[in-house]
């Protein structure tokens, strides 16, 4: 009985925490083009003009990735798509490009760039 009550009351907080985490990663990706994982892999997110998406579009792209997760085929789409885009990338007109300098893991990767 105690375990059920703990889980019942904690689930909404977990959902809010997850949404906040996705929003922050989307913001980070929108303003710098990279999440910490993309920075370590040497990839970057840009729009069709090669520019950064911006905070709002980056956050939107993260939440549109829910479509990729619902129908798992969205994550497999880049394997057969000529532009290597997921459903979220097609909807948001974004591209993940390679050839960016790889960065070692550091706390700085989690901070937005200074303007």
Biopython code that builds the backbone (N, CA, C, O; Angstrom):
import numpy as np
from Bio.PDB.StructureBuilder import StructureBuilder

atoms = [
    (1, "UNK", "N", (0.819, -1.191, 0.000)),
    (1, "UNK", "CA", (0.000, 0.000, 0.000)),
    (1, "UNK", "C", (0.868, 1.262, 0.000)),
    (1, "UNK", "O", (0.557, 2.230, -0.693)),
    (2, "UNK", "N", (1.940, 1.250, 0.765)),
    (2, "UNK", "CA", (2.821, 2.410, 0.826)),
    (2, "UNK", "C", (3.525, 2.623, -0.511)),
    (2, "UNK", "O", (3.667, 3.759, -0.964)),
    (3, "UNK", "N", (3.963, 1.544, -1.138)),
    (3, "UNK", "CA", (4.662, 1.658, -2.414)),
    (3, "UNK", "C", (3.737, 2.258, -3.470)),
    (3, "UNK", "O", (4.165, 3.114, -4.243)),
    (4, "UNK", "N", (2.494, 1.830, -3.516)),
    (4, "UNK", "CA", (1.550, 2.353, -4.487)),
    (4, "UNK", "C", (1.337, 3.847, -4.283)),
    (4, "UNK", "O", (1.287, 4.603, -5.253)),
    (5, "UNK", "N", (1.212, 4.274, -3.043)),
    (5, "UNK", "CA", (0.979, 5.698, -2.792)),
    (5, "UNK", "C", (2.202, 6.532, -3.157)),
    (5, "UNK", "O", (2.051, 7.654, -3.642)),
    (6, "UNK", "N", (3.402, 6.018, -2.939)),
    (6, "UNK", "CA", (4.614, 6.749, -3.298)),
    (6, "UNK", "C", (4.686, 6.915, -4.817)),
    (6, "UNK", "O", (4.978, 8.005, -5.310)),
    (7, "UNK", "N", (4.419, 5.837, -5.557)),
    (7, "UNK", "CA", (4.461, 5.893, -7.014)),
    (7, "UNK", "C", (3.383, 6.831, -7.542)),
    (7, "UNK", "O", (3.645, 7.617, -8.452)),
    (8, "UNK", "N", (2.194, 6.764, -6.996)),
    (8, "UNK", "CA", (1.084, 7.591, -7.454)),
    (8, "UNK", "C", (1.390, 9.077, -7.306)),
    (8, "UNK", "O", (1.068, 9.866, -8.195)),
    (9, "UNK", "N", (1.995, 9.457, -6.220)),
    (9, "UNK", "CA", (2.264, 10.872, -5.988)),
    (9, "UNK", "C", (3.528, 11.369, -6.673)),
    (9, "UNK", "O", (3.697, 12.578, -6.830)),
    (10, "UNK", "N", (4.412, 10.483, -7.082)),
    (10, "UNK", "CA", (5.670, 10.891, -7.705)),
    (10, "UNK", "C", (5.596, 10.979, -9.221)),
    (10, "UNK", "O", (6.398, 11.689, -9.827)),
    (11, "UNK", "N", (4.667, 10.288, -9.846)),
    (11, "UNK", "CA", (4.589, 10.238, -11.306)),
    (11, "UNK", "C", (4.425, 11.621, -11.926)),
    (11, "UNK", "O", (5.132, 11.918, -12.888)),
    (12, "UNK", "N", (3.527, 12.494, -11.432)),
    (12, "UNK", "CA", (3.423, 13.826, -12.061)),
    (12, "UNK", "C", (4.731, 14.614, -11.991)),
    (12, "UNK", "O", (5.058, 15.350, -12.922)),
    (13, "UNK", "N", (5.470, 14.469, -10.911)),
    (13, "UNK", "CA", (6.742, 15.187, -10.798)),
    (13, "UNK", "C", (7.757, 14.657, -11.800)),
    (13, "UNK", "O", (8.534, 15.424, -12.369)),
    (14, "UNK", "N", (7.750, 13.349, -12.014)),
    (14, "UNK", "CA", (8.651, 12.756, -13.002)),
    (14, "UNK", "C", (8.319, 13.276, -14.398)),
    (14, "UNK", "O", (9.221, 13.570, -15.183)),
    (15, "UNK", "N", (7.028, 13.391, -14.709)),
    (15, "UNK", "CA", (6.609, 13.913, -16.008)),
    (15, "UNK", "C", (7.044, 15.354, -16.203)),
    (15, "UNK", "O", (7.517, 15.724, -17.277)),
    (16, "UNK", "N", (6.884, 16.173, -15.163)),
    (16, "UNK", "CA", (7.311, 17.573, -15.243)),
    (16, "UNK", "C", (8.824, 17.684, -15.380)),
    (16, "UNK", "O", (9.328, 18.507, -16.144)),
    (17, "UNK", "N", (9.537, 16.859, -14.642)),
    (17, "UNK", "CA", (10.991, 16.862, -14.722)),
    (17, "UNK", "C", (11.455, 16.443, -16.115)),
    (17, "UNK", "O", (12.386, 17.032, -16.665)),
    (18, "UNK", "N", (10.811, 15.430, -16.683)),
    (18, "UNK", "CA", (11.168, 14.977, -18.032)),
    (18, "UNK", "C", (10.880, 16.054, -19.070)),
    (18, "UNK", "O", (11.690, 16.279, -19.969)),
    (19, "UNK", "N", (9.740, 16.716, -18.956)),
    (19, "UNK", "CA", (9.391, 17.778, -19.899)),
    (19, "UNK", "C", (10.378, 18.946, -19.783)),
    (19, "UNK", "O", (10.776, 19.529, -20.791)),
    (20, "UNK", "N", (10.763, 19.277, -18.563)),
    (20, "UNK", "CA", (11.747, 20.343, -18.368)),
    (20, "UNK", "C", (13.100, 19.991, -18.959)),
    (20, "UNK", "O", (13.760, 20.834, -19.565)),
    (21, "UNK", "N", (13.513, 18.731, -18.779)),
    (21, "UNK", "CA", (14.791, 18.267, -19.326)),
    (21, "UNK", "C", (14.767, 18.329, -20.855)),
    (21, "UNK", "O", (15.724, 18.795, -21.474)),
    (22, "UNK", "N", (13.670, 17.858, -21.466)),
    (22, "UNK", "CA", (13.556, 17.921, -22.924)),
    (22, "UNK", "C", (13.553, 19.362, -23.417)),
    (22, "UNK", "O", (14.174, 19.677, -24.433)),
    (23, "UNK", "N", (12.859, 20.230, -22.702)),
    (23, "UNK", "CA", (12.819, 21.635, -23.097)),
    (23, "UNK", "C", (14.211, 22.260, -23.017)),
    (23, "UNK", "O", (14.597, 23.030, -23.896)),
    (24, "UNK", "N", (14.966, 21.933, -21.964)),
    (24, "UNK", "CA", (16.310, 22.503, -21.842)),
    (24, "UNK", "C", (17.224, 21.984, -22.949)),
    (24, "UNK", "O", (17.962, 22.761, -23.554)),
    (25, "UNK", "N", (17.182, 20.681, -23.221)),
    (25, "UNK", "CA", (18.006, 20.138, -24.302)),
    (25, "UNK", "C", (17.606, 20.742, -25.649)),
    (25, "UNK", "O", (18.464, 21.014, -26.489)),
    (26, "UNK", "N", (16.305, 20.951, -25.853)),
    (26, "UNK", "CA", (15.844, 21.588, -27.087)),
    (26, "UNK", "C", (16.351, 23.011, -27.201)),
    (26, "UNK", "O", (16.782, 23.438, -28.272)),
    (27, "UNK", "N", (16.300, 23.749, -26.099)),
    (27, "UNK", "CA", (16.824, 25.124, -26.089)),
    (27, "UNK", "C", (18.315, 25.117, -26.402)),
    (27, "UNK", "O", (18.784, 25.901, -27.227)),
    (28, "UNK", "N", (19.054, 24.238, -25.750)),
    (28, "UNK", "CA", (20.495, 24.138, -25.958)),
    (28, "UNK", "C", (20.812, 23.801, -27.411)),
    (28, "UNK", "O", (21.718, 24.381, -28.011)),
    (29, "UNK", "N", (20.061, 22.862, -27.967)),
    (29, "UNK", "CA", (20.268, 22.465, -29.353)),
    (29, "UNK", "C", (19.887, 23.593, -30.316)),
    (29, "UNK", "O", (20.520, 23.767, -31.357)),
    (30, "UNK", "N", (18.862, 24.349, -29.965)),
    (30, "UNK", "CA", (18.423, 25.439, -30.830)),
    (30, "UNK", "C", (19.387, 26.610, -30.868)),
    (30, "UNK", "O", (19.595, 27.206, -31.924)),
    (31, "UNK", "N", (19.987, 26.953, -29.714)),
    (31, "UNK", "CA", (20.860, 28.136, -29.674)),
    (31, "UNK", "C", (22.321, 27.821, -29.979)),
    (31, "UNK", "O", (23.069, 28.709, -30.387)),
    (32, "UNK", "N", (22.742, 26.556, -29.786)),
    (32, "UNK", "CA", (24.142, 26.226, -30.076)),
    (32, "UNK", "C", (24.283, 25.203, -31.199)),
    (32, "UNK", "O", (25.374, 25.009, -31.736)),
    (33, "UNK", "N", (23.172, 24.547, -31.554)),
    (33, "UNK", "CA", (23.230, 23.518, -32.585)),
    (33, "UNK", "C", (23.642, 22.162, -32.054)),
    (33, "UNK", "O", (23.675, 21.186, -32.804)),
    (34, "UNK", "N", (23.955, 22.087, -30.771)),
    (34, "UNK", "CA", (24.459, 20.838, -30.222)),
    (34, "UNK", "C", (23.937, 20.572, -28.817)),
    (34, "UNK", "O", (23.818, 21.483, -27.997)),
    (35, "UNK", "N", (23.631, 19.308, -28.558)),
    (35, "UNK", "CA", (23.472, 18.823, -27.195)),
    (35, "UNK", "C", (24.850, 18.328, -26.779)),
    (35, "UNK", "O", (25.736, 18.249, -27.630)),
    (36, "UNK", "N", (25.070, 17.994, -25.528)),
    (36, "UNK", "CA", (26.384, 17.465, -25.154)),
    (36, "UNK", "C", (26.783, 16.224, -25.965)),
    (36, "UNK", "O", (27.949, 16.069, -26.327)),
    (37, "UNK", "N", (25.829, 15.353, -26.246)),
    (37, "UNK", "CA", (26.134, 14.163, -27.046)),
    (37, "UNK", "C", (26.533, 14.499, -28.469)),
    (37, "UNK", "O", (27.468, 13.907, -29.010)),
    (38, "UNK", "N", (25.836, 15.442, -29.080)),
    (38, "UNK", "CA", (26.194, 15.862, -30.438)),
    (38, "UNK", "C", (27.571, 16.522, -30.457)),
    (38, "UNK", "O", (28.335, 16.335, -31.404)),
    (39, "UNK", "N", (27.890, 17.291, -29.422)),
    (39, "UNK", "CA", (29.199, 17.953, -29.354)),
    (39, "UNK", "C", (30.321, 16.921, -29.272)),
    (39, "UNK", "O", (31.367, 17.091, -29.898)),
    (40, "UNK", "N", (30.110, 15.862, -28.508)),
    (40, "UNK", "CA", (31.149, 14.827, -28.383)),
    (40, "UNK", "C", (31.254, 13.976, -29.647)),
    (40, "UNK", "O", (32.314, 13.416, -29.926)),
    (41, "UNK", "N", (30.160, 13.873, -30.417)),
    (41, "UNK", "CA", (30.170, 13.098, -31.653)),
    (41, "UNK", "C", (30.613, 13.906, -32.868)),
    (41, "UNK", "O", (30.915, 13.333, -33.915)),
    (42, "UNK", "N", (30.653, 15.221, -32.740)),
    (42, "UNK", "CA", (31.071, 16.059, -33.856)),
    (42, "UNK", "C", (29.962, 16.317, -34.852)),
    (42, "UNK", "O", (30.217, 16.452, -36.049)),
    (43, "UNK", "N", (28.714, 16.389, -34.362)),
    (43, "UNK", "CA", (27.581, 16.694, -35.232)),
    (43, "UNK", "C", (26.903, 17.970, -34.750)),
    (43, "UNK", "O", (27.126, 18.426, -33.628)),
    (44, "UNK", "N", (26.077, 18.534, -35.615)),
    (44, "UNK", "CA", (25.414, 19.806, -35.295)),
    (44, "UNK", "C", (24.060, 19.861, -35.993)),
    (44, "UNK", "O", (23.893, 19.294, -37.073)),
    (45, "UNK", "N", (23.103, 20.536, -35.382)),
    (45, "UNK", "CA", (21.764, 20.674, -35.931)),
    (45, "UNK", "C", (21.607, 22.046, -36.581)),
    (45, "UNK", "O", (21.864, 23.073, -35.952)),
    (46, "UNK", "N", (21.182, 22.054, -37.847)),
    (46, "UNK", "CA", (20.988, 23.311, -38.580)),
    (46, "UNK", "C", (19.674, 23.246, -39.361)),
    (46, "UNK", "O", (19.079, 22.177, -39.505)),
    (47, "UNK", "N", (19.229, 24.403, -39.865)),
    (47, "UNK", "CA", (18.050, 24.424, -40.741)),
    (47, "UNK", "C", (18.507, 24.280, -42.189)),
    (47, "UNK", "O", (19.683, 24.031, -42.455)),
    (48, "UNK", "N", (17.569, 24.438, -43.123)),
    (48, "UNK", "CA", (17.921, 24.227, -44.538)),
    (48, "UNK", "C", (18.909, 25.251, -45.073)),
    (48, "UNK", "O", (19.537, 25.015, -46.105)),
    (49, "UNK", "N", (19.060, 26.392, -44.390)),
    (49, "UNK", "CA", (20.030, 27.412, -44.808)),
    (49, "UNK", "C", (21.377, 27.265, -44.115)),
    (49, "UNK", "O", (22.281, 28.067, -44.349)),
    (50, "UNK", "N", (21.526, 26.260, -43.271)),
    (50, "UNK", "CA", (22.777, 26.056, -42.539)),
    (50, "UNK", "C", (22.892, 26.902, -41.288)),
    (50, "UNK", "O", (23.970, 26.995, -40.702)),
    (51, "UNK", "N", (21.793, 27.522, -40.867)),
    (51, "UNK", "CA", (21.791, 28.370, -39.671)),
    (51, "UNK", "C", (21.224, 27.604, -38.481)),
    (51, "UNK", "O", (20.594, 26.560, -38.648)),
    (52, "UNK", "N", (21.451, 28.127, -37.287)),
    (52, "UNK", "CA", (20.890, 27.525, -36.083)),
    (52, "UNK", "C", (19.371, 27.664, -36.094)),
    (52, "UNK", "O", (18.830, 28.609, -36.669)),
    (53, "UNK", "N", (18.689, 26.721, -35.458)),
    (53, "UNK", "CA", (17.227, 26.732, -35.459)),
    (53, "UNK", "C", (16.646, 27.832, -34.580)),
    (53, "UNK", "O", (15.647, 28.451, -34.945)),
    (54, "UNK", "N", (17.247, 28.076, -33.454)),
    (54, "UNK", "CA", (16.682, 28.998, -32.476)),
    (54, "UNK", "C", (16.036, 28.210, -31.352)),
    (54, "UNK", "O", (15.734, 27.027, -31.504)),
    (55, "UNK", "N", (15.831, 28.859, -30.248)),
    (55, "UNK", "CA", (15.341, 28.193, -29.047)),
    (55, "UNK", "C", (13.973, 27.549, -29.238)),
    (55, "UNK", "O", (13.792, 26.377, -28.908)),
    (56, "UNK", "N", (13.010, 28.298, -29.766)),
    (56, "UNK", "CA", (11.649, 27.779, -29.917)),
    (56, "UNK", "C", (11.568, 26.581, -30.842)),
    (56, "UNK", "O", (10.893, 25.601, -30.526)),
    (57, "UNK", "N", (12.242, 26.643, -31.972)),
    (57, "UNK", "CA", (12.234, 25.531, -32.918)),
    (57, "UNK", "C", (12.988, 24.326, -32.357)),
    (57, "UNK", "O", (12.611, 23.183, -32.613)),
    (58, "UNK", "N", (14.054, 24.579, -31.592)),
    (58, "UNK", "CA", (14.792, 23.481, -30.964)),
    (58, "UNK", "C", (13.942, 22.744, -29.951)),
    (58, "UNK", "O", (13.949, 21.514, -29.900)),
    (59, "UNK", "N", (13.202, 23.504, -29.137)),
    (59, "UNK", "CA", (12.311, 22.886, -28.158)),
    (59, "UNK", "C", (11.188, 22.144, -28.875)),
    (59, "UNK", "O", (10.842, 21.023, -28.502)),
    (60, "UNK", "N", (10.624, 22.764, -29.896)),
    (60, "UNK", "CA", (9.568, 22.109, -30.659)),
    (60, "UNK", "C", (10.037, 20.808, -31.281)),
    (60, "UNK", "O", (9.304, 19.819, -31.278)),
    (61, "UNK", "N", (11.240, 20.798, -31.812)),
    (61, "UNK", "CA", (11.790, 19.588, -32.432)),
    (61, "UNK", "C", (11.916, 18.468, -31.412)),
    (61, "UNK", "O", (11.613, 17.315, -31.719)),
    (62, "UNK", "N", (12.359, 18.790, -30.206)),
    (62, "UNK", "CA", (12.483, 17.763, -29.165)),
    (62, "UNK", "C", (11.131, 17.131, -28.859)),
    (62, "UNK", "O", (11.038, 15.915, -28.694)),
    (63, "UNK", "N", (10.081, 17.951, -28.782)),
    (63, "UNK", "CA", (8.773, 17.405, -28.465)),
    (63, "UNK", "C", (8.134, 16.704, -29.661)),
    (63, "UNK", "O", (7.322, 15.798, -29.473)),
    (64, "UNK", "N", (8.478, 17.098, -30.878)),
    (64, "UNK", "CA", (7.977, 16.399, -32.063)),
    (64, "UNK", "C", (8.626, 15.020, -32.176)),
    (64, "UNK", "O", (8.079, 14.132, -32.830)),
    (65, "UNK", "N", (9.779, 14.834, -31.549)),
    (65, "UNK", "CA", (10.418, 13.511, -31.537)),
    (65, "UNK", "C", (9.529, 12.465, -30.872)),
    (65, "UNK", "O", (9.780, 11.267, -31.006)),
    (66, "UNK", "N", (8.505, 12.900, -30.164)),
    (66, "UNK", "CA", (7.557, 11.951, -29.577)),
    (66, "UNK", "C", (6.907, 11.134, -30.685)),
    (66, "UNK", "O", (6.614, 9.955, -30.485)),
    (67, "UNK", "N", (6.674, 11.738, -31.853)),
    (67, "UNK", "CA", (6.136, 10.993, -32.998)),
    (67, "UNK", "C", (7.095, 9.881, -33.422)),
    (67, "UNK", "O", (6.659, 8.784, -33.770)),
    (68, "UNK", "N", (8.388, 10.159, -33.395)),
    (68, "UNK", "CA", (9.376, 9.139, -33.746)),
    (68, "UNK", "C", (9.331, 7.984, -32.754)),
    (68, "UNK", "O", (9.510, 6.824, -33.127)),
    (69, "UNK", "N", (9.090, 8.311, -31.492)),
    (69, "UNK", "CA", (9.070, 7.280, -30.455)),
    (69, "UNK", "C", (7.788, 6.454, -30.507)),
    (69, "UNK", "O", (7.816, 5.247, -30.268)),
    (70, "UNK", "N", (6.664, 7.102, -30.820)),
    (70, "UNK", "CA", (5.392, 6.375, -30.866)),
    (70, "UNK", "C", (5.431, 5.315, -31.962)),
    (70, "UNK", "O", (5.124, 4.149, -31.714)),
    (71, "UNK", "N", (5.798, 5.710, -33.138)),
    (71, "UNK", "CA", (5.970, 4.746, -34.223)),
    (71, "UNK", "C", (7.474, 4.617, -34.425)),
    (71, "UNK", "O", (8.067, 5.385, -35.182)),
    (72, "UNK", "N", (8.077, 3.674, -33.772)),
    (72, "UNK", "CA", (9.535, 3.526, -33.699)),
    (72, "UNK", "C", (10.207, 3.658, -35.058)),
    (72, "UNK", "O", (11.409, 3.911, -35.142)),
    (73, "UNK", "N", (9.433, 3.488, -36.115)),
    (73, "UNK", "CA", (9.988, 3.576, -37.461)),
    (73, "UNK", "C", (10.585, 4.951, -37.734)),
    (73, "UNK", "O", (11.442, 5.091, -38.606)),
    (74, "UNK", "N", (10.138, 5.974, -36.994)),
    (74, "UNK", "CA", (10.672, 7.319, -37.169)),
    (74, "UNK", "C", (12.164, 7.391, -36.889)),
    (74, "UNK", "O", (12.885, 8.150, -37.536)),
    (75, "UNK", "N", (12.631, 6.597, -35.922)),
    (75, "UNK", "CA", (14.060, 6.575, -35.617)),
    (75, "UNK", "C", (14.849, 5.770, -36.658)),
    (75, "UNK", "O", (16.054, 5.967, -36.813)),
    (76, "UNK", "N", (14.174, 4.873, -37.360)),
    (76, "UNK", "CA", (14.843, 4.073, -38.394)),
    (76, "UNK", "C", (14.814, 4.762, -39.761)),
    (76, "UNK", "O", (15.557, 4.379, -40.665)),
    (77, "UNK", "N", (13.970, 5.765, -39.912)),
    (77, "UNK", "CA", (13.820, 6.466, -41.186)),
    (77, "UNK", "C", (15.135, 7.013, -41.746)),
    (77, "UNK", "O", (15.334, 6.936, -42.958)),
    (78, "UNK", "N", (16.047, 7.563, -40.928)),
    (78, "UNK", "CA", (17.305, 8.074, -41.500)),
    (78, "UNK", "C", (18.149, 7.017, -42.207)),
    (78, "UNK", "O", (19.009, 7.356, -43.020)),
    (79, "UNK", "N", (17.917, 5.758, -41.910)),
    (79, "UNK", "CA", (18.682, 4.700, -42.561)),
    (79, "UNK", "C", (18.332, 4.562, -44.039)),
    (79, "UNK", "O", (19.161, 4.126, -44.838)),
    (80, "UNK", "N", (17.106, 4.933, -44.405)),
    (80, "UNK", "CA", (16.671, 4.773, -45.791)),
    (80, "UNK", "C", (16.355, 6.102, -46.485)),
    (80, "UNK", "O", (16.189, 6.131, -47.704)),
    (81, "UNK", "N", (16.272, 7.176, -45.743)),
    (81, "UNK", "CA", (15.967, 8.483, -46.307)),
    (81, "UNK", "C", (17.220, 9.091, -46.935)),
    (81, "UNK", "O", (18.306, 9.016, -46.359)),
    (82, "UNK", "N", (17.069, 9.689, -48.110)),
    (82, "UNK", "CA", (18.236, 10.269, -48.788)),
    (82, "UNK", "C", (18.816, 11.463, -48.026)),
    (82, "UNK", "O", (20.020, 11.712, -48.096)),
    (83, "UNK", "N", (17.967, 12.207, -47.294)),
    (83, "UNK", "CA", (18.442, 13.344, -46.512)),
    (83, "UNK", "C", (18.759, 12.962, -45.065)),
    (83, "UNK", "O", (19.177, 13.810, -44.276)),
    (84, "UNK", "N", (18.560, 11.680, -44.716)),
    (84, "UNK", "CA", (18.832, 11.152, -43.369)),
    (84, "UNK", "C", (18.098, 11.930, -42.276)),
    (84, "UNK", "O", (18.698, 12.330, -41.279)),
    (85, "UNK", "N", (16.799, 12.138, -42.472)),
    (85, "UNK", "CA", (15.987, 12.881, -41.522)),
    (85, "UNK", "C", (14.975, 11.968, -40.837)),
    (85, "UNK", "O", (14.462, 11.029, -41.446)),
    (86, "UNK", "N", (14.693, 12.253, -39.564)),
    (86, "UNK", "CA", (13.598, 11.607, -38.861)),
    (86, "UNK", "C", (12.310, 12.365, -39.187)),
    (86, "UNK", "O", (12.348, 13.373, -39.892)),
    (87, "UNK", "N", (11.163, 11.882, -38.673)),
    (87, "UNK", "CA", (9.908, 12.614, -38.865)),
    (87, "UNK", "C", (10.021, 14.021, -38.280)),
    (87, "UNK", "O", (9.562, 14.988, -38.889)),
    (88, "UNK", "N", (10.629, 14.133, -37.106)),
    (88, "UNK", "CA", (10.769, 15.441, -36.456)),
    (88, "UNK", "C", (11.611, 16.385, -37.313)),
    (88, "UNK", "O", (11.288, 17.567, -37.431)),
    (89, "UNK", "N", (12.676, 15.878, -37.905)),
    (89, "UNK", "CA", (13.511, 16.713, -38.768)),
    (89, "UNK", "C", (12.744, 17.173, -40.006)),
    (89, "UNK", "O", (12.891, 18.317, -40.437)),
    (90, "UNK", "N", (11.932, 16.290, -40.577)),
    (90, "UNK", "CA", (11.149, 16.661, -41.755)),
    (90, "UNK", "C", (10.121, 17.729, -41.401)),
    (90, "UNK", "O", (9.928, 18.680, -42.158)),
    (91, "UNK", "N", (9.466, 17.579, -40.265)),
    (91, "UNK", "CA", (8.448, 18.550, -39.846)),
    (91, "UNK", "C", (9.079, 19.905, -39.547)),
    (91, "UNK", "O", (8.527, 20.940, -39.919)),
    (92, "UNK", "N", (10.233, 19.905, -38.876)),
    (92, "UNK", "CA", (10.889, 21.147, -38.462)),
    (92, "UNK", "C", (11.893, 21.672, -39.500)),
    (92, "UNK", "O", (12.525, 22.703, -39.268)),
    (93, "UNK", "N", (12.052, 20.979, -40.641)),
    (93, "UNK", "CA", (13.025, 21.369, -41.675)),
    (93, "UNK", "C", (14.428, 21.526, -41.094)),
    (93, "UNK", "O", (15.095, 22.538, -41.305)),
    (94, "UNK", "N", (14.855, 20.510, -40.364)),
    (94, "UNK", "CA", (16.186, 20.556, -39.749)),
    (94, "UNK", "C", (17.032, 19.392, -40.250)),
    (94, "UNK", "O", (16.519, 18.370, -40.707)),
    (95, "UNK", "N", (18.335, 19.581, -40.148)),
    (95, "UNK", "CA", (19.302, 18.588, -40.611)),
    (95, "UNK", "C", (20.402, 18.442, -39.568)),
    (95, "UNK", "O", (20.835, 19.428, -38.971)),
    (96, "UNK", "N", (20.849, 17.218, -39.353)),
    (96, "UNK", "CA", (22.012, 16.983, -38.502)),
    (96, "UNK", "C", (23.196, 16.790, -39.435)),
    (96, "UNK", "O", (23.205, 15.876, -40.260)),
    (97, "UNK", "N", (24.193, 17.653, -39.301)),
    (97, "UNK", "CA", (25.354, 17.607, -40.187)),
    (97, "UNK", "C", (26.584, 17.156, -39.410)),
    (97, "UNK", "O", (26.680, 17.361, -38.200)),
    (98, "UNK", "N", (27.511, 16.548, -40.113)),
    (98, "UNK", "CA", (28.748, 16.075, -39.497)),
    (98, "UNK", "C", (29.891, 16.996, -39.887)),
    (98, "UNK", "O", (29.698, 17.968, -40.617)),
    (99, "UNK", "N", (31.076, 16.682, -39.398)),
    (99, "UNK", "CA", (32.249, 17.460, -39.760)),
    (99, "UNK", "C", (32.561, 18.580, -38.797)),
    (99, "UNK", "O", (33.446, 19.393, -39.064)),
    (100, "UNK", "N", (31.858, 18.643, -37.683)),
    (100, "UNK", "CA", (32.130, 19.652, -36.667)),
    (100, "UNK", "C", (33.184, 19.091, -35.723)),
    (100, "UNK", "O", (33.231, 17.882, -35.496)),
    (101, "UNK", "N", (34.015, 19.939, -35.183)),
    (101, "UNK", "CA", (35.065, 19.496, -34.267)),
    (101, "UNK", "C", (34.462, 18.781, -33.056)),
    (101, "UNK", "O", (33.552, 19.300, -32.409)),
    (102, "UNK", "N", (34.978, 17.585, -32.754)),
    (102, "UNK", "CA", (34.528, 16.834, -31.580)),
    (102, "UNK", "C", (35.074, 17.497, -30.329)),
    (102, "UNK", "O", (36.219, 17.950, -30.296)),
    (103, "UNK", "N", (34.238, 17.548, -29.299)),
    (103, "UNK", "CA", (34.654, 18.155, -28.042)),
    (103, "UNK", "C", (34.707, 17.089, -26.958)),
    (103, "UNK", "O", (33.854, 16.201, -26.937)),
    (104, "UNK", "N", (35.686, 17.149, -26.054)),
    (104, "UNK", "CA", (35.715, 16.200, -24.948)),
    (104, "UNK", "C", (34.611, 16.534, -23.947)),
    (104, "UNK", "O", (34.158, 17.676, -23.874)),
    (105, "UNK", "N", (34.185, 15.544, -23.184)),
    (105, "UNK", "CA", (33.134, 15.780, -22.201)),
    (105, "UNK", "C", (33.597, 16.792, -21.164)),
    (105, "UNK", "O", (34.697, 16.687, -20.620)),
    (106, "UNK", "N", (32.748, 17.766, -20.902)),
    (106, "UNK", "CA", (33.021, 18.778, -19.891)),
    (106, "UNK", "C", (31.695, 19.372, -19.442)),
    (106, "UNK", "O", (30.694, 19.270, -20.151)),
    (107, "UNK", "N", (31.686, 19.977, -18.294)),
    (107, "UNK", "CA", (30.473, 20.613, -17.778)),
    (107, "UNK", "C", (30.033, 21.749, -18.703)),
    (107, "UNK", "O", (28.841, 22.044, -18.790)),
    (108, "UNK", "N", (30.958, 22.374, -19.378)),
    (108, "UNK", "CA", (30.638, 23.486, -20.286)),
    (108, "UNK", "C", (29.663, 23.079, -21.389)),
    (108, "UNK", "O", (28.928, 23.920, -21.906)),
    (109, "UNK", "N", (29.650, 21.798, -21.752)),
    (109, "UNK", "CA", (28.761, 21.345, -22.815)),
    (109, "UNK", "C", (27.296, 21.481, -22.422)),
    (109, "UNK", "O", (26.426, 21.551, -23.291)),
    (110, "UNK", "N", (27.014, 21.519, -21.130)),
    (110, "UNK", "CA", (25.642, 21.628, -20.640)),
    (110, "UNK", "C", (25.181, 23.077, -20.518)),
    (110, "UNK", "O", (24.015, 23.333, -20.217)),
    (111, "UNK", "N", (26.074, 24.012, -20.745)),
    (111, "UNK", "CA", (25.729, 25.423, -20.600)),
    (111, "UNK", "C", (25.485, 26.052, -21.963)),
    (111, "UNK", "O", (26.207, 25.757, -22.915)),
    (112, "UNK", "N", (24.470, 26.921, -22.071)),
    (112, "UNK", "CA", (24.254, 27.601, -23.352)),
    (112, "UNK", "C", (25.414, 28.530, -23.679)),
    (112, "UNK", "O", (26.093, 29.002, -22.767)),
    (113, "UNK", "N", (25.657, 28.803, -24.946)),
    (113, "UNK", "CA", (26.772, 29.683, -25.313)),
    (113, "UNK", "C", (26.531, 31.093, -24.796)),
    (113, "UNK", "O", (25.395, 31.558, -24.708)),
    (114, "UNK", "N", (27.614, 31.752, -24.460)),
    (114, "UNK", "CA", (27.533, 33.132, -23.981)),
    (114, "UNK", "C", (27.419, 34.064, -25.177)),
    (114, "UNK", "O", (28.130, 33.900, -26.169)),
    (115, "UNK", "N", (26.531, 35.035, -25.084)),
    (115, "UNK", "CA", (26.336, 35.956, -26.216)),
    (115, "UNK", "C", (27.195, 37.183, -26.070)),
    (115, "UNK", "O", (27.162, 38.066, -26.928)),
]
sb = StructureBuilder()
sb.init_structure("model")
sb.init_model(0)
sb.init_chain("A")
sb.init_seg("    ")
for serial, (resi, resn, name, xyz) in enumerate(atoms, 1):
    if name == "N":
        sb.init_residue(resn, " ", resi, " ")
    sb.init_atom(name, np.array(xyz, "f"), 0.0, 1.0, " ", f" {name:<3s}", serial, name[0])
structure = sb.get_structure()
